[in-house]
Amino acid sequence: MRILWLLLTLLPLVYSNFVNNTENLLWGAYRPNLYFGLRPRLPQSLMTGLVWFGTQNYQSIAKARHACDQGDGLDSYTWTHFDPRQGGVQILQDSQNNVEITTELLKVPGGSHGGGWVARIKGTPINPSALSIMTVSSRISTIFYLGLEGLGGLDMVTDESENGIDGPVEFSGTTPDLGDFTIRIVDAPDNEAVTTGPHSEVFEERLGKTHLVGLRLPPGQLWTAKDYIIQSIVDRASPIVEKYRAAEQAPDPSFILQLPDDILTASNLFAVQKSFEGEFQFDVFFESASANQAFDASTIDKGIAAIVASFDSRFEETFPIPSSYAANDVTRLKSFSKAITSNLFGGIGYFYGTSIVDKGFAYEWDQDDEIDDEDDGQNGARLTEPRALLTATPSRSFFPRGFYWDEGFHLLHIGAWDPELSLEILKDWIKLIDDNGWVAREQILGEEARSRVPAQFQTQVPTFANPPTLTMAVTAIIKQFNAAHDGPSAADLGMDYDMGGQMPLAGNPESTAALDRAAVQSILRDMYKPLKRHYEWFRRTQRGQIKQYGRRARSRAEGYRWRGRSEAHVLTSGMDDYPRGPPHAGELHLDLISWMGFFTRTMKDFAQFIDEEEDAASFAEIELAIINNIDDLHWDEENEMYCDVGIDSDDESTHICHAGYVSLFPFMLSLLPPDSPHLGPILDMLRDPEQLWSEYGIRSLSKSHPEFGQGENYWKGPIWVQINYMVLGALHNTYAREEGPFQEKAREMYEELRKNVVNNVFKEYQRTGYVWEQYDALTGEGRRSHPFTGWTSLITLILAEKY
């Protein structure tokens, strides 16, 4: 690490000031819903984006690429290297347009407004011979746009020309948060413009030039920039195309599908279009006046080389591939692991806007709940005040927003790389916890986010919960601190804080805060009160009935039921269509009481760490009560499994048993002691190939279950990586490590399952170019959303055995 740091300081950049703090998180690729787009971590400010389309025909503009969309049919797109503090490299394979586009981003700290950045967009024909055989054109039109919302201004410095511009294009702008800045767009010297084709002589004055448009968008509409830009091209092209309707041959689309070179007064959106033949490259330079920096092509040449070298070296240390893998597999696995990790990091987004909440909604089986602190009489769906959130996203193409139960898993991975960034994201989520302790399970903030969500899923309800996985991040932070605090110092290990070494809360190299318990306690103490309020909200709003049905349990308080379920779905559990009993106010859900046991244990550890001893003792009592009630209420002796509890036709309490993920929760969350008599039957069910075991991972529902693979088949068999991660974590950290009658069996199962899961996800990545939301229970093939580098990227932690 020290050698690499010396390399970086020799570059003509400002890496000597590169420290892990929130300032260098101001700028990022925080528009993960786009193939490439930048914005600062500010509510209303500058936004940029990239659009491209092939010019093989006139219809191609209707398929212009901009927002990540499975329907676009890209062969693959992924960041191969990406660090949110530094930047990285992304490769997009678009064979329909015969182009591989590479986007490179370099963040350069400096000044008092978050520093500057350089982006490079370059393209290479996937099939260079395609043009000669007249199958797919090698002509590509790219549009880079920049727009400004809120206070400030944006102007074009370069002189306008009605037929386009030769040479670089420059803009200047200012905002209260970014200060004064310039943006320059500069072609590489050897780009080849499109100048030949039918009727080229008619359009000679406009050929080989950069074309622009300046538009004035209404407030709040900048996210629709692509629509306005494409419409301006169509408006210009339509009357020209009409002139050639009767001609034997129409002009080459590259000559017609151009921006009009009109700049409106007080434009707040500018688009810059370039058309290329074959390979191309152009750079975008954002220079902050307060940093007094001047960039050129060498800046990104050297900077990206340094980022890649730094990332590769640090990745080896942070997420090593075990020597048990064959040498030829290690190289491929490293590239795969780096790519899915980078794409998780590249999926971090900044969102700001209103959300829709209905405080009065309840299903009929929830209407008798005596919960009056959530209802202020304002029934019906209403818009909230705008909120801000920095968050990872499950899928850039299908779920480009924050999801509560996904985020805990995301933060485990992010925190292993950059604990301070994990804390920054966690703090943003905790700020969303309201006065009653509720936080929405989906964060659909603003019109852009809502545009990607079906109307029936946009409204959030303040009695609906989700698995409390955010506390996983708190546990990980405490574990990381304790591991560092009890081991050798950073100096002894030769680690540089400012290179993001794996010391918790790594920060300014002049500070020793990374090893100071009081400093870590102070940060976590600020989170403790709202998280405790959130915990109490869970206990209050998701409580279940015990005494009403004569249920025998050592605790009369610790039973839980998911609110917000429908007849066919328990969306709030996160396992939507997993089989359950009929909805009833008397239900008790095994997964929820298990989550509450985990949440309670986490809060106990949290309280102990910040010296809240009375709270810690209280949490310990509740934890014991929950663990006892899991056995008392949910163990079914006849089926030898843990089950939900429902109400039968005689209004009597009965077990609802469906062998699958729900059955595993007490085990997965390590709530069972290693000598539990119930552990043996659970491991037998888990290892049975006629039930949950497969050569691809653990199935969500038993293969022998009558509903296996039926209906929506979302959680009725398919294999989910995050659940397999939890199973592996329980085996590795608890049941294979601690003495007990099943220790050796747990070890064997761990090794085999780990191999199965990793090999299948890797195999499918090589076959399809993507990691997937889930995997087929019988074939292991990737299914549904892709790329799904949210919790599926946990494969990196599984490889490195970080649970």
C-alpha positions, 0 to 999 in steps of 0.5 A: 500500500505504501509503494502504491501511495508513493506512485499516486503522489508522483502524478500531476493530480491532487491525490496528496489531499485525498482523504476519506471524508465526506467532501470527496463523496460530494460528486459521484456516479450518483445516477445509477439508473442511467448507463452513465450520469453524474450528479453531486450529493445535493438536492437541486444542482447540476446533473449530467447524462449520456445518450447514444444511438446507432445511425444505421437507420432512422428508427434507431433513435427510438431506441436511444440508450440512456436509462438502464433498461433490460429491454435495451438488450445490452449484452452486458454493462458493468463497472470493472473497477469502481471506488466511490471516492476515486472513480473507475471504469465501466464497460457497456457491450451493445452489439445491436449498435455494434459498439463497446462503450467504455466510460471512465470517471476520475474524481480529483479533490481540491478547493472548497466545493468538492473538487473536480472530475474528468469523464472519458467516453470512448467507443470501439466497434464490436465487429470492425468488419460489420460496415464492410459487409453491410450488416450492422453500421459502425456509426454511433451518435453520442449526446452528453448533456448537462442541466441545472436545477435550483439556484445558480446559472449555466451558460455556453462560453463557446460561440454559437454557430447555426451549422455546428461547432468545430473544436471543444465546447465550453460552459460556465456555471455557478451555484451556491454549493458548487461555486464557480465552475467550467465544463469542457467537452473535448474530442480526441485528435484521431476521431473520425467523423461521419462525412460520407453517405447518400446526399452528403454534398447537400449537408456538407456544411454540417458534417463532421461538427459538434451539434448542440441544443439549449433548452429551458425545462420547467422546474423539477423536469430535468430528469426527463432531459432525454425526452426533450433532447430526442424530441428536438432532434425529431422536430428538426429531422421530420421536415427534412426527411419529408423532402426525400420521401419520393427519392430513390435513396434517403440521406444517411441518418447521421446527416439528419438525426442531429440537434438543431444548434439552437440555444434558447435564452436562459437555457438550463439544459444543454446537450452536445452531440457528436457522430463518429465512424468507428472508434471514438473518444472524447473527454468531459472536464469539470473544473471547480474554480476554488480548486484552481485546477486545469485538466487535460487528457493526461490527467485521466490517462494517468489518473485511471491507471492509478485508480485501477492499480490501487483498486486491484492491490486493495481488492487483493487485500480486502477480498482475497480468493482462497488458495483452494481454487485452481490457479486458472479459476482464480484469475477469472474469479478475481475479475468477476468478483471485482466487477460485481463489487464495482457494480454494487459501488457504481449502483450507489445513488443520491435521491431527493424528493417527495414520497407517497404515504397513506397513514390510514390504510389497513387490511381488514385483519389489521383494522382491530390493531390498537395502534393510534400513534400513526393515524393523525386523521389524514387518511388517503395517499398524500405527498410527504415533504422532500427527503434526501437519501444516499443509498445503494440500489438492488438493480440499476435496470429494475430497482434503481432506488433504496430498499430497506431490507436489501440495504443491510446486505449492501452495507455489509459489502460496502463496509468491508471496503469503506467503513466510513462510506457505509456509515454515511449511507447508514446515517442517511437511512437513520435520518428517515426514521420518523418520530414514531420510529417508522421508515418506509420499506421502499424509498421512492423519492421524487418523480424520477423514482416514481416513474419506474414503479407501478402505481400500486406499489408507490404508496407506503404505509406507516404500519408496514415493516420490512426485515430490520437488516440495517442493524447488520451494518451496526453489528459489522461496524462494532465487529470491525472496530473490536477486531482492529482495536484488539489487534496490531495498530495500523502503523504496525501493519504498514497501512495508510489511512488515507488509502482507505485501509481496512481500519474502521472509520479510516479518516485523516492520516493526521488523526488517530480517531480510527483507533479511538473507542470514544470517537467511534462511540460518539458516532454510533451514539448519535444513531442509537436513539433513533434506532432504539425508537425504530426498534420500539416501533417494531415491538409496538406495531408488529406485536402478535397475540398470544394469550387470546388463543390460549397459547403456552409460552414462557413470555406473554409478550414476545410474539410477532405478526407482519402487518400489511399482508394480503391474501396471497402475499406478505410483501412486508416480509420480503418474501412476497409469495412464500406460502403462508396460512390464511390472513388472520389477526391471530397469526404469528410469523416465524421469520418476524420473531426471528428477526426481532431476536436478531434485532434485539441482540444487535441492540444489546451489543450496540448498547454495551458498546456505547456503555448504555448498560441498563438498556443492554440488560433490558435487551438481554432479557427480551432476547432470552424471552424471544428465543424461548418463545421461538421454541414454545410457539413455533416448533412443531414436533410432528414435522420437526421444523419451525413453523408459522402459527395460524388459526384454523376453522375452529378458531384454534391455534395451529402450526402452518408448516411450509418447509423452506426459507421461513423454516430456517430463520432461527438457524440462519440468524444463529438464535439456536445454541449449537447443542439444540436438539432442533438443529439436527432436523433443520440440517437434515432438511437443509441437506436433503436434495428432495427438499432444499439442497441443490447443486446450485444453492439452497432452494426457497421452498422444498422441492417436495412441496405441492406449491413448488415452482407454482404461480408467480414462483418468486419465493416458491423454489428459486435460489436467492443469494442473500439467504444462502449467504445467511445460511453460510454465515450461520454454518461458518461462524456458529455451528461449524466453529462452536462445539456441538453434536453437529459441528462436523456436519456443519463444516461439511455442509458449509464447504459444499454449499459455498462451492455450489453457490459460487460456482453457479453464480459465476457460471451464469455470469460467464454464460449471460454477462450478468448476475441475476436476482435469483436462480432457477431451483432445478437448473441454476439458470439466472432469472428475473432482474439483471444485472442484480448486483445488490445482494447477489454481489455478496458472492464476493464476501462468500468467496473471501469468507467474510460473514 
